[in-house]
Every structure is written in structure tokens, then in C-alpha cells.
């Protein structure tokens, strides 16, 4: 059963950020990845109260939004790791600051809006 994605229908940078990372555990996953690339098991050990299914779902959502990427390490490791994209790293750097200065990642919803509306 597909769940309806929460939306605030607001061009405010904070509203947009919550639409992308406001689901349970998402921000804590970003915190874990802010220290560098990690395997799923490393993320899981950093968030032991989160179920593997929820972590997998959040990682897929964050990847779909372009906040996290997944890559395979070169041999001999050949493990898959998750890491922040450039936009995800920027969001993490600014998340502790005021919303002023937080760039909203361009989407079909924000294209064509004024810079002020996107809080650039």
C-alpha cells in the first residue's frame, strides 16, 4: 500500500527541507553520513533503534531526492557505501543555522519562482 507523501505546498526553504528529510530517522541518517561514507551496517550500528526496513526505505527516499548517493567501493572491498551528495553535504552544513541562506534544491516545483521565495 503506497502512502501519501507529506507536502506543505509552501515555497519556504524549511518547508521544502522537511518534505525531503522530515520523515522519521532521515535527519539522523544524514548526521551519520556527515562523518563520511558508510556501509548500511555502519549506519545501522549508529542508529540501533531504527529497524533495517525503515533505514532502507529512508535511504531509498534520500537517494531519490538527490541528498544521498550509493556507490560501490573498488576491490578488494567492493562494498556498497552511502554518502552525502554535494547538495546533501551543503544541507547538513546549513541545517544548524537559520533558514536564511539555505538554498532550496531546484525541483519542478521551485523552478521559475523568485530567488526570495527560494530563500537564496
N, CA, C and O atoms as CSV, one atom per row, in Angstrom:
chain,resi,resn,atom,element,x,y,z
A,1,UNK,N,N,0.849,-1.181,0.000
A,1,UNK,CA,C,0.000,0.000,0.000
A,1,UNK,C,C,0.892,1.241,0.000
A,1,UNK,O,O,1.728,1.409,0.888
A,2,UNK,N,N,0.717,2.086,-0.970
A,2,UNK,CA,C,1.506,3.309,-1.064
A,2,UNK,C,C,0.967,4.359,-0.102
A,2,UNK,O,O,-0.242,4.560,0.016
A,3,UNK,N,N,1.892,5.022,0.581
A,3,UNK,CA,C,1.462,6.082,1.485
A,3,UNK,C,C,1.567,7.411,0.765
A,3,UNK,O,O,2.424,7.595,-0.100
A,4,UNK,N,N,0.696,8.329,1.125
A,4,UNK,CA,C,0.704,9.642,0.513
A,4,UNK,C,C,1.859,10.455,1.089
A,4,UNK,O,O,2.017,10.545,2.307
A,5,UNK,N,N,2.654,11.036,0.221
A,5,UNK,CA,C,3.802,11.824,0.642
A,5,UNK,C,C,3.323,13.131,1.234
A,5,UNK,O,O,2.480,13.823,0.662
A,6,UNK,N,N,3.879,13.458,2.396
A,6,UNK,CA,C,3.516,14.702,3.071
A,6,UNK,C,C,4.068,15.890,2.282
A,6,UNK,O,O,5.219,15.874,1.848
A,7,UNK,N,N,3.252,16.903,2.104
A,7,UNK,CA,C,3.695,18.122,1.439
A,7,UNK,C,C,3.082,19.319,2.153
A,7,UNK,O,O,1.953,19.260,2.641
A,8,UNK,N,N,3.837,20.390,2.203
A,8,UNK,CA,C,3.362,21.606,2.851
A,8,UNK,C,C,2.844,22.627,1.840
A,8,UNK,O,O,2.205,23.608,2.222
A,9,UNK,N,N,3.116,22.401,0.543
A,9,UNK,CA,C,2.702,23.329,-0.513
A,9,UNK,C,C,3.112,24.756,-0.184
A,9,UNK,O,O,2.318,25.688,-0.309
A,10,UNK,N,N,4.340,24.912,0.229
A,10,UNK,CA,C,4.874,26.208,0.627
A,10,UNK,C,C,6.264,26.331,0.038
A,10,UNK,O,O,7.022,25.361,0.058
A,11,UNK,N,N,6.619,27.481,-0.479
A,11,UNK,CA,C,7.924,27.667,-1.104
A,11,UNK,C,C,9.019,28.033,-0.107
A,11,UNK,O,O,10.151,28.289,-0.517
A,12,UNK,N,N,8.721,28.063,1.166
A,12,UNK,CA,C,9.698,28.340,2.200
A,12,UNK,C,C,10.762,27.242,2.203
A,12,UNK,O,O,10.443,26.064,2.039
A,13,UNK,N,N,12.019,27.628,2.389
A,13,UNK,CA,C,13.116,26.666,2.400
A,13,UNK,C,C,12.975,25.605,3.470
A,13,UNK,O,O,13.307,24.443,3.237
A,14,UNK,N,N,12.488,25.984,4.637
A,14,UNK,CA,C,12.306,24.996,5.706
A,14,UNK,C,C,11.210,24.003,5.368
A,14,UNK,O,O,11.350,22.811,5.644
A,15,UNK,N,N,10.124,24.471,4.777
A,15,UNK,CA,C,9.044,23.567,4.379
A,15,UNK,C,C,9.549,22.561,3.351
A,15,UNK,O,O,9.250,21.370,3.429
A,16,UNK,N,N,10.314,23.056,2.395
A,16,UNK,CA,C,10.862,22.185,1.357
A,16,UNK,C,C,11.820,21.163,1.977
A,16,UNK,O,O,11.786,19.985,1.622
A,17,UNK,N,N,12.669,21.611,2.895
A,17,UNK,CA,C,13.613,20.704,3.549
A,17,UNK,C,C,12.870,19.613,4.313
A,17,UNK,O,O,13.262,18.447,4.263
A,18,UNK,N,N,11.800,19.981,5.021
A,18,UNK,CA,C,11.031,18.978,5.757
A,18,UNK,C,C,10.361,17.974,4.830
A,18,UNK,O,O,10.210,16.805,5.184
A,19,UNK,N,N,9.960,18.421,3.650
A,19,UNK,CA,C,9.382,17.490,2.692
A,19,UNK,C,C,10.410,16.452,2.268
A,19,UNK,O,O,10.054,15.312,1.971
A,20,UNK,N,N,11.686,16.837,2.239
A,20,UNK,CA,C,12.742,15.932,1.795
A,20,UNK,C,C,13.306,15.081,2.924
A,20,UNK,O,O,13.576,13.896,2.727
A,21,UNK,N,N,13.488,15.662,4.096
A,21,UNK,CA,C,14.178,14.943,5.177
A,21,UNK,C,C,13.372,14.885,6.469
A,21,UNK,O,O,13.927,14.563,7.520
A,22,UNK,N,N,12.096,15.184,6.419
A,22,UNK,CA,C,11.303,15.247,7.634
A,22,UNK,C,C,10.761,13.921,8.131
A,22,UNK,O,O,10.166,13.869,9.207
A,23,UNK,N,N,10.949,12.850,7.379
A,23,UNK,CA,C,10.452,11.552,7.833
A,23,UNK,C,C,11.333,11.023,8.964
A,23,UNK,O,O,12.504,11.387,9.078
A,24,UNK,N,N,10.759,10.173,9.783
A,24,UNK,CA,C,11.461,9.611,10.934
A,24,UNK,C,C,12.785,8.973,10.507
A,24,UNK,O,O,12.828,8.221,9.534
A,25,UNK,N,N,13.834,9.266,11.215
A,25,UNK,CA,C,15.198,8.773,11.062
A,25,UNK,C,C,15.989,9.448,9.955
A,25,UNK,O,O,17.213,9.316,9.939
A,26,UNK,N,N,15.367,10.156,9.039
A,26,UNK,CA,C,16.087,10.727,7.897
A,26,UNK,C,C,17.190,11.691,8.337
A,26,UNK,O,O,18.316,11.603,7.847
A,27,UNK,N,N,16.883,12.591,9.239
A,27,UNK,CA,C,17.894,13.568,9.667
A,27,UNK,C,C,19.023,12.870,10.408
A,27,UNK,O,O,20.180,13.274,10.288
A,28,UNK,N,N,18.710,11.838,11.167
A,28,UNK,CA,C,19.755,11.108,11.876
A,28,UNK,C,C,20.632,10.312,10.908
A,28,UNK,O,O,21.823,10.133,11.163
A,29,UNK,N,N,20.065,9.840,9.815
A,29,UNK,CA,C,20.872,9.198,8.769
A,29,UNK,C,C,21.841,10.218,8.177
A,29,UNK,O,O,23.012,9.914,7.953
A,30,UNK,N,N,21.346,11.424,7.927
A,30,UNK,CA,C,22.223,12.479,7.399
A,30,UNK,C,C,23.335,12.792,8.386
A,30,UNK,O,O,24.479,13.020,7.992
A,31,UNK,N,N,22.997,12.802,9.666
A,31,UNK,CA,C,24.031,13.032,10.684
A,31,UNK,C,C,25.115,11.964,10.583
A,31,UNK,O,O,26.305,12.281,10.602
A,32,UNK,N,N,24.714,10.716,10.477
A,32,UNK,CA,C,25.682,9.626,10.374
A,32,UNK,C,C,26.561,9.785,9.137
A,32,UNK,O,O,27.771,9.568,9.200
A,33,UNK,N,N,25.958,10.160,8.020
A,33,UNK,CA,C,26.712,10.302,6.774
A,33,UNK,C,C,27.539,11.579,6.725
A,33,UNK,O,O,28.438,11.703,5.893
A,34,UNK,N,N,27.248,12.525,7.602
A,34,UNK,CA,C,28.033,13.764,7.619
A,34,UNK,C,C,29.472,13.496,8.062
A,34,UNK,O,O,30.355,14.325,7.841
A,35,UNK,N,N,29.710,12.335,8.690
A,35,UNK,CA,C,31.071,11.957,9.093
A,35,UNK,C,C,31.835,11.287,7.967
A,35,UNK,O,O,33.037,11.051,8.092
A,36,UNK,N,N,31.160,10.977,6.871
A,36,UNK,CA,C,31.802,10.341,5.730
A,36,UNK,C,C,30.994,9.153,5.237
A,36,UNK,O,O,30.003,8.775,5.861
A,37,UNK,N,N,31.411,8.556,4.113
A,37,UNK,CA,C,30.682,7.422,3.546
A,37,UNK,C,C,30.615,6.261,4.533
A,37,UNK,O,O,31.558,6.002,5.281
A,38,UNK,N,N,29.468,5.564,4.516
A,38,UNK,CA,C,29.280,4.428,5.429
A,38,UNK,C,C,28.515,3.317,4.734
A,38,UNK,O,O,27.665,3.557,3.876
A,39,UNK,N,N,28.842,2.089,5.130
A,39,UNK,CA,C,28.073,0.937,4.696
A,39,UNK,C,C,26.754,0.914,5.471
A,39,UNK,O,O,26.626,1.550,6.518
A,40,UNK,N,N,25.787,0.181,4.947
A,40,UNK,CA,C,24.490,0.084,5.616
A,40,UNK,C,C,24.669,-0.391,7.056
A,40,UNK,O,O,24.039,0.143,7.968
A,41,UNK,N,N,25.526,-1.391,7.263
A,41,UNK,CA,C,25.717,-1.920,8.611
A,41,UNK,C,C,26.309,-0.876,9.555
A,41,UNK,O,O,26.015,-0.883,10.750
A,42,UNK,N,N,27.141,0.020,9.025
A,42,UNK,CA,C,27.708,1.082,9.859
A,42,UNK,C,C,26.630,2.100,10.252
A,42,UNK,O,O,26.595,2.576,11.386
A,43,UNK,N,N,25.762,2.420,9.303
A,43,UNK,CA,C,24.650,3.334,9.606
A,43,UNK,C,C,23.750,2.682,10.648
A,43,UNK,O,O,23.326,3.324,11.609
A,44,UNK,N,N,23.469,1.416,10.448
A,44,UNK,CA,C,22.610,0.668,11.377
A,44,UNK,C,C,23.195,0.632,12.785
A,44,UNK,O,O,22.461,0.775,13.762
A,45,UNK,N,N,24.506,0.443,12.899
A,45,UNK,CA,C,25.099,0.401,14.243
A,45,UNK,C,C,25.087,1.778,14.895
A,45,UNK,O,O,25.089,1.875,16.122
A,46,UNK,N,N,25.075,2.848,14.095
A,46,UNK,CA,C,24.968,4.196,14.645
A,46,UNK,C,C,23.554,4.563,15.054
A,46,UNK,O,O,23.343,5.499,15.826
A,47,UNK,N,N,22.580,3.817,14.529
A,47,UNK,CA,C,21.160,4.058,14.826
A,47,UNK,C,C,20.496,2.730,15.206
A,47,UNK,O,O,19.621,2.251,14.484
A,48,UNK,N,N,20.900,2.137,16.325
A,48,UNK,CA,C,20.431,0.791,16.653
A,48,UNK,C,C,18.929,0.677,16.904
A,48,UNK,O,O,18.382,-0.421,16.800
A,49,UNK,N,N,18.254,1.760,17.226
A,49,UNK,CA,C,16.810,1.694,17.482
A,49,UNK,C,C,15.983,1.709,16.194
A,49,UNK,O,O,14.785,1.430,16.221
A,50,UNK,N,N,16.616,2.031,15.080
A,50,UNK,CA,C,15.900,2.062,13.793
A,50,UNK,C,C,15.908,0.669,13.175
A,50,UNK,O,O,16.941,0.000,13.144
A,51,UNK,N,N,14.767,0.244,12.690
A,51,UNK,CA,C,14.697,-1.084,12.074
A,51,UNK,C,C,15.398,-1.059,10.714
A,51,UNK,O,O,15.456,-0.012,10.070
A,52,UNK,N,N,15.923,-2.190,10.277
A,52,UNK,CA,C,16.575,-2.250,8.965
A,52,UNK,C,C,15.643,-1.842,7.821
A,52,UNK,O,O,16.071,-1.188,6.869
A,53,UNK,N,N,14.363,-2.231,7.918
A,53,UNK,CA,C,13.406,-1.873,6.861
A,53,UNK,C,C,13.208,-0.362,6.774
A,53,UNK,O,O,13.161,0.198,5.679
A,54,UNK,N,N,13.093,0.293,7.920
A,54,UNK,CA,C,12.910,1.752,7.921
A,54,UNK,C,C,14.164,2.438,7.383
A,54,UNK,O,O,14.065,3.369,6.584
A,55,UNK,N,N,15.339,1.985,7.814
A,55,UNK,CA,C,16.579,2.587,7.303
A,55,UNK,C,C,16.685,2.421,5.797
A,55,UNK,O,O,17.061,3.359,5.094
A,56,UNK,N,N,16.361,1.248,5.301
A,56,UNK,CA,C,16.407,1.005,3.849
A,56,UNK,C,C,15.464,1.940,3.105
A,56,UNK,O,O,15.829,2.520,2.082
A,57,UNK,N,N,14.256,2.081,3.622
A,57,UNK,CA,C,13.269,2.971,2.998
A,57,UNK,C,C,13.754,4.409,2.991
A,57,UNK,O,O,13.667,5.085,1.966
A,58,UNK,N,N,14.264,4.890,4.124
A,58,UNK,CA,C,14.745,6.277,4.205
A,58,UNK,C,C,15.925,6.496,3.268
A,58,UNK,O,O,16.003,7.530,2.606
A,59,UNK,N,N,16.840,5.542,3.205
A,59,UNK,CA,C,17.985,5.692,2.301
A,59,UNK,C,C,17.523,5.757,0.846
A,59,UNK,O,O,18.055,6.544,0.063
A,60,UNK,N,N,16.542,4.941,0.480
A,60,UNK,CA,C,15.995,4.997,-0.893
A,60,UNK,C,C,15.371,6.365,-1.165
A,60,UNK,O,O,15.573,6.941,-2.234
A,61,UNK,N,N,14.611,6.883,-0.194
A,61,UNK,CA,C,13.973,8.194,-0.369
A,61,UNK,C,C,15.019,9.295,-0.484
A,61,UNK,O,O,14.918,10.157,-1.357
A,62,UNK,N,N,16.018,9.272,0.384
A,62,UNK,CA,C,17.068,10.296,0.344
A,62,UNK,C,C,17.855,10.209,-0.958
A,62,UNK,O,O,18.273,11.230,-1.504
A,63,UNK,N,N,18.055,9.006,-1.451
A,63,UNK,CA,C,18.741,8.831,-2.738
A,63,UNK,C,C,17.872,9.364,-3.882
A,63,UNK,O,O,18.380,10.021,-4.790
A,64,UNK,N,N,16.590,9.088,-3.841
A,64,UNK,CA,C,15.669,9.574,-4.872
A,64,UNK,C,C,15.602,11.099,-4.905
A,64,UNK,O,O,15.394,11.692,-5.963
A,65,UNK,N,N,15.778,11.729,-3.752
A,65,UNK,CA,C,15.755,13.192,-3.668
A,65,UNK,C,C,17.110,13.814,-4.013
A,65,UNK,O,O,17.226,15.039,-4.066
A,66,UNK,N,N,18.125,12.999,-4.245
A,66,UNK,CA,C,19.437,13.529,-4.590
A,66,UNK,C,C,20.227,14.039,-3.395
A,66,UNK,O,O,21.139,14.850,-3.555
A,67,UNK,N,N,19.886,13.571,-2.199
A,67,UNK,CA,C,20.563,14.010,-0.983
A,67,UNK,C,C,21.675,13.034,-0.612
A,67,UNK,O,O,22.705,13.424,-0.062
A,68,UNK,N,N,21.453,11.771,-0.920
A,68,UNK,CA,C,22.397,10.695,-0.627
A,68,UNK,C,C,22.645,9.936,-1.924
A,68,UNK,O,O,21.752,9.805,-2.761
A,69,UNK,N,N,23.866,9.441,-2.081
A,69,UNK,CA,C,24.152,8.568,-3.221
A,69,UNK,C,C,24.751,7.273,-2.713
A,69,UNK,O,O,25.274,7.207,-1.601
A,70,UNK,N,N,24.669,6.251,-3.537
A,70,UNK,CA,C,25.220,4.942,-3.190
A,70,UNK,C,C,26.226,4.573,-4.262
A,70,UNK,O,O,25.967,4.733,-5.455
A,71,UNK,N,N,27.370,4.081,-3.831
A,71,UNK,CA,C,28.390,3.654,-4.792
A,71,UNK,C,C,29.066,2.394,-4.279
A,71,UNK,O,O,28.976,2.054,-3.099
A,72,UNK,N,N,29.745,1.709,-5.192
A,72,UNK,CA,C,30.479,0.507,-4.844
A,72,UNK,C,C,31.955,0.846,-4.756
A,72,UNK,O,O,32.520,1.449,-5.668
A,73,UNK,N,N,32.574,0.455,-3.653
A,73,UNK,CA,C,33.999,0.679,-3.480
A,73,UNK,C,C,34.786,-0.245,-4.402
A,73,UNK,O,O,34.311,-1.311,-4.795
A,74,UNK,N,N,35.987,0.182,-4.734
A,74,UNK,CA,C,36.860,-0.616,-5.587
A,74,UNK,C,C,37.302,-1.877,-4.844
A,74,UNK,O,O,37.352,-1.885,-3.614
A,75,UNK,N,N,37.624,-2.947,-5.588
A,75,UNK,CA,C,38.145,-4.159,-4.944
A,75,UNK,C,C,39.432,-3.838,-4.195
A,75,UNK,O,O,40.145,-2.923,-4.608
A,76,UNK,N,N,39.756,-4.513,-3.157
A,76,UNK,CA,C,39.147,-5.756,-2.692
A,76,UNK,C,C,37.898,-5.548,-1.844
A,76,UNK,O,O,37.185,-6.515,-1.574
A,77,UNK,N,N,37.608,-4.330,-1.417
A,77,UNK,CA,C,36.432,-4.108,-0.563
A,77,UNK,C,C,35.142,-4.431,-1.305
A,77,UNK,O,O,34.356,-5.261,-0.849
A,78,UNK,N,N,34.922,-3.793,-2.429
A,78,UNK,CA,C,33.730,-3.991,-3.264
A,78,UNK,C,C,32.431,-3.885,-2.480
A,78,UNK,O,O,31.427,-4.486,-2.863
A,79,UNK,N,N,32.437,-3.131,-1.389
A,79,UNK,CA,C,31.230,-2.908,-0.593
A,79,UNK,C,C,30.462,-1.717,-1.140
A,79,UNK,O,O,31.041,-0.822,-1.754
A,80,UNK,N,N,29.170,-1.713,-0.915
A,80,UNK,CA,C,28.357,-0.547,-1.268
A,80,UNK,C,C,28.365,0.402,-0.078
A,80,UNK,O,O,28.181,-0.018,1.065
A,81,UNK,N,N,28.579,1.676,-0.355
A,81,UNK,CA,C,28.548,2.685,0.702
A,81,UNK,C,C,27.576,3.780,0.313
A,81,UNK,O,O,27.326,4.029,-0.866
A,82,UNK,N,N,27.040,4.418,1.321
A,82,UNK,CA,C,26.175,5.573,1.142
A,82,UNK,C,C,26.978,6.796,1.528
A,82,UNK,O,O,27.787,6.755,2.455
A,83,UNK,N,N,26.748,7.895,0.805
A,83,UNK,CA,C,27.428,9.142,1.112
A,83,UNK,C,C,26.532,10.307,0.733
A,83,UNK,O,O,25.615,10.170,-0.077
A,84,UNK,N,N,26.811,11.444,1.327
A,84,UNK,CA,C,26.051,12.645,1.004
A,84,UNK,C,C,26.455,13.155,-0.368
A,84,UNK,O,O,27.631,13.126,-0.731
A,85,UNK,N,N,25.481,13.620,-1.122
A,85,UNK,CA,C,25.790,14.316,-2.363
A,85,UNK,C,C,26.275,15.716,-2.000
A,85,UNK,O,O,26.269,16.096,-0.829
A,86,UNK,N,N,26.687,16.466,-2.990
A,86,UNK,CA,C,27.113,17.846,-2.728
A,86,UNK,C,C,25.979,18.639,-2.083
A,86,UNK,O,O,26.201,19.396,-1.137
A,87,UNK,N,N,24.768,18.462,-2.599
A,87,UNK,CA,C,23.623,19.173,-2.030
A,87,UNK,C,C,23.340,18.697,-0.615
A,87,UNK,O,O,23.039,19.510,0.259
A,88,UNK,N,N,23.432,17.379,-0.370
A,88,UNK,CA,C,23.196,16.842,0.963
A,88,UNK,C,C,24.212,17.355,1.972
A,88,UNK,O,O,23.859,17.679,3.105
A,89,UNK,N,N,25.477,17.429,1.559
A,89,UNK,CA,C,26.519,17.952,2.447
A,89,UNK,C,C,26.273,19.427,2.745
A,89,UNK,O,O,26.468,19.877,3.874
A,90,UNK,N,N,25.846,20.173,1.737
A,90,UNK,CA,C,25.530,21.590,1.935
A,90,UNK,C,C,24.376,21.741,2.916
A,90,UNK,O,O,24.412,22.605,3.793
A,91,UNK,N,N,23.352,20.903,2.771
A,91,UNK,CA,C,22.208,20.969,3.679
A,91,UNK,C,C,22.658,20.692,5.108
A,91,UNK,O,O,22.230,21.373,6.039
A,92,UNK,N,N,23.519,19.697,5.283
A,92,UNK,CA,C,23.993,19.366,6.638
A,92,UNK,C,C,24.790,20.515,7.238
A,92,UNK,O,O,24.667,20.802,8.428
A,93,UNK,N,N,25.605,21.173,6.424
A,93,UNK,CA,C,26.388,22.305,6.934
A,93,UNK,C,C,25.483,23.443,7.388
A,93,UNK,O,O,25.786,24.124,8.368
A,94,UNK,N,N,24.377,23.652,6.683
A,94,UNK,CA,C,23.485,24.767,6.978
A,94,UNK,C,C,22.353,24.412,7.926
A,94,UNK,O,O,21.651,25.307,8.396
A,95,UNK,N,N,22.155,23.141,8.220
A,95,UNK,CA,C,20.976,22.745,8.992
A,95,UNK,C,C,20.966,23.302,10.407
A,95,UNK,O,O,19.895,23.452,10.995
A,96,UNK,N,N,22.103,23.604,10.957
A,96,UNK,CA,C,22.149,24.169,12.295
A,96,UNK,C,C,22.016,25.676,12.307
A,96,UNK,O,O,21.969,26.292,13.372
A,97,UNK,N,N,21.955,26.270,11.135
A,97,UNK,CA,C,21.852,27.727,11.024
A,97,UNK,C,C,20.419,28.137,10.725
A,97,UNK,O,O,19.523,27.306,10.578
A,98,UNK,N,N,20.238,29.433,10.640
A,98,UNK,CA,C,18.940,29.983,10.261
A,98,UNK,C,C,18.588,29.554,8.840
A,98,UNK,O,O,19.481,29.250,8.049
A,99,UNK,N,N,17.333,29.526,8.517
A,99,UNK,CA,C,16.897,29.168,7.172
A,99,UNK,C,C,17.389,30.172,6.139
A,99,UNK,O,O,17.463,29.850,4.953
A,100,UNK,N,N,17.721,31.366,6.564
A,100,UNK,CA,C,18.238,32.360,5.625
A,100,UNK,C,C,19.592,31.867,5.144
A,100,UNK,O,O,20.471,31.562,5.950
A,101,UNK,N,N,19.758,31.792,3.857
A,101,UNK,CA,C,20.999,31.313,3.283
A,101,UNK,C,C,20.924,29.856,2.873
A,101,UNK,O,O,21.826,29.365,2.194
A,102,UNK,N,N,19.873,29.152,3.268
A,102,UNK,CA,C,19.711,27.762,2.866
A,102,UNK,C,C,19.144,27.739,1.458
A,102,UNK,O,O,18.055,28.256,1.212
A,103,UNK,N,N,19.873,27.147,0.546
A,103,UNK,CA,C,19.409,27.062,-0.837
A,103,UNK,C,C,18.457,25.888,-0.979
A,103,UNK,O,O,18.732,24.788,-0.501
A,104,UNK,N,N,17.367,26.125,-1.622
A,104,UNK,CA,C,16.417,25.062,-1.907
A,104,UNK,C,C,16.888,24.372,-3.173
A,104,UNK,O,O,17.187,25.033,-4.169
A,105,UNK,N,N,16.957,23.047,-3.143
A,105,UNK,CA,C,17.370,22.293,-4.317
A,105,UNK,C,C,16.322,22.507,-5.397
A,105,UNK,O,O,15.136,22.289,-5.148
A,106,UNK,N,N,16.729,22.930,-6.589
A,106,UNK,CA,C,15.750,23.182,-7.650
A,106,UNK,C,C,14.956,21.925,-7.997
A,106,UNK,O,O,15.521,20.853,-8.215
A,107,UNK,N,N,13.668,22.081,-8.042
A,107,UNK,CA,C,12.781,20.990,-8.457
A,107,UNK,C,C,11.768,21.583,-9.422
A,107,UNK,O,O,11.761,22.790,-9.662
A,108,UNK,N,N,10.930,20.751,-9.964
A,108,UNK,CA,C,9.900,21.260,-10.863
A,108,UNK,C,C,8.989,22.234,-10.134
A,108,UNK,O,O,8.406,23.122,-10.756
A,109,UNK,N,N,8.860,22.078,-8.820
A,109,UNK,CA,C,8.001,22.965,-8.040
A,109,UNK,C,C,8.640,24.326,-7.810
A,109,UNK,O,O,7.927,25.323,-7.699
A,110,UNK,N,N,9.976,24.394,-7.736
A,110,UNK,CA,C,10.620,25.660,-7.416
A,110,UNK,C,C,11.165,26.382,-8.639
A,110,UNK,O,O,11.508,27.560,-8.546
A,111,UNK,N,N,11.253,25.715,-9.776
A,111,UNK,CA,C,11.745,26.389,-10.981
A,111,UNK,C,C,10.789,27.510,-11.365
A,111,UNK,O,O,9.570,27.336,-11.364
A,112,UNK,N,N,11.358,28.648,-11.690
A,112,UNK,CA,C,10.538,29.775,-12.099
A,112,UNK,C,C,10.066,30.626,-10.946
A,112,UNK,O,O,9.419,31.649,-11.172
A,113,UNK,N,N,10.366,30.243,-9.715
A,113,UNK,CA,C,9.974,31.081,-8.582
A,113,UNK,C,C,11.064,32.107,-8.333
A,113,UNK,O,O,12.196,31.955,-8.791
A,114,UNK,N,N,10.719,33.120,-7.624
A,114,UNK,CA,C,11.697,34.172,-7.342
A,114,UNK,C,C,12.763,33.673,-6.397
A,114,UNK,O,O,12.549,32.719,-5.649
A,115,UNK,N,N,13.915,34.322,-6.432
A,115,UNK,CA,C,15.017,33.962,-5.533
A,115,UNK,C,C,14.587,34.146,-4.087
A,115,UNK,O,O,14.960,33.358,-3.218
A,116,UNK,N,N,13.812,35.173,-3.834
A,116,UNK,CA,C,13.359,35.426,-2.462
A,116,UNK,C,C,12.490,34.286,-1.975
A,116,UNK,O,O,12.602,33.862,-0.825
A,117,UNK,N,N,11.629,33.788,-2.837
A,117,UNK,CA,C,10.742,32.691,-2.458
A,117,UNK,C,C,11.533,31.420,-2.172
A,117,UNK,O,O,11.100,30.588,-1.375
A,118,UNK,N,N,12.685,31.263,-2.813
A,118,UNK,CA,C,13.505,30.079,-2.597
A,118,UNK,C,C,14.538,30.280,-1.510
A,118,UNK,O,O,15.366,29.395,-1.291
A,119,UNK,N,N,14.523,31.409,-0.822
A,119,UNK,CA,C,15.442,31.726,0.265
A,119,UNK,C,C,16.897,31.547,-0.128
A,119,UNK,O,O,17.654,30.862,0.560
A,120,UNK,N,N,17.283,32.160,-1.228
A,120,UNK,CA,C,18.687,32.055,-1.628
A,120,UNK,C,C,19.479,33.080,-0.908
A,120,UNK,O,O,20.692,33.169,-1.097
